[in-house]
């Protein structure tokens, strides 16, 4: 039983170390807590397929983005997405955040609909 506990603790410590290193590698100075993730939204479409230019006030919010940082997860639910995953999320999900001149969203992992 103690071997399993030791292995489990090692896995948790290794995962935390890996998350810290990947967050620093991506250049973010933010670490989400628990089951939250930081997402960089994709750029909004500026033209339609037929070439019509969409004005700024008519652009829709993007519903996909790239995971930039992840939290540790909760005791019952570990995080299933990883840094660098391209994800789909709800149209009005998350809280908008401006950090170092870039726009990000911070949301719970449960708000993510799919990994693309």
PyMOL commands that set and color helices and strands:
alter all, ss='L'
color gray80, all
select helices_A, chain A and resi 2-25+56-58+109-111
alter helices_A, ss='H'
color red, helices_A
select strands_A, chain A and resi 36-41+64-70+86-89+95-99+102-108+112-115
alter strands_A, ss='S'
color yellow, strands_A
deselect
rebuild
show_as cartoon
